[in-house]
Amino acid sequence: MSAGAALAQDKRALASRGEGLLTGGCSKCHAVGRTGNSTQPDAPPFRTLGQRYPIEALAEALAEGLSSSHEDMPEFRFDIDDIDAILAYLGSIQEKAPTGAGTPAGAGAPAGTK
């Protein structure tokens, strides 16, 4: 196997692990895949997060504790290996913003994070 093929395989495995983490912890409320609607109206589909924030900006929030003002959302905190997997998965499923839209300039971590 070539180095490039091995790297691609590693990235797929990492993203697959991230998908499992998000499915297990978040799919009760959020749509975590490339399709489907979130079961909670205020829970954004994860495939659209890149339209709100740079995906990489979520790393700090995931490490320090991701929380929301929504009372039903538990606080989540992940270790660095899990964060790498989650970011790999999220990066792999992002939808492109509609024409004329995009990530706001200066967008950072999501509101409600510590």
Buried (B, 14 or more C-beta within 10 A) or exposed (E): EEEEEEEEEEEEEBBEBBBBBBBEBBBBBBBBBEEEEBEBEEBBBBBBBBBBBEBEBBBBBBBBEBBBEEEEBEEBBBEEEBBBBBBBBBBBBBEEEEEEEEBEEEEEBBEEBE
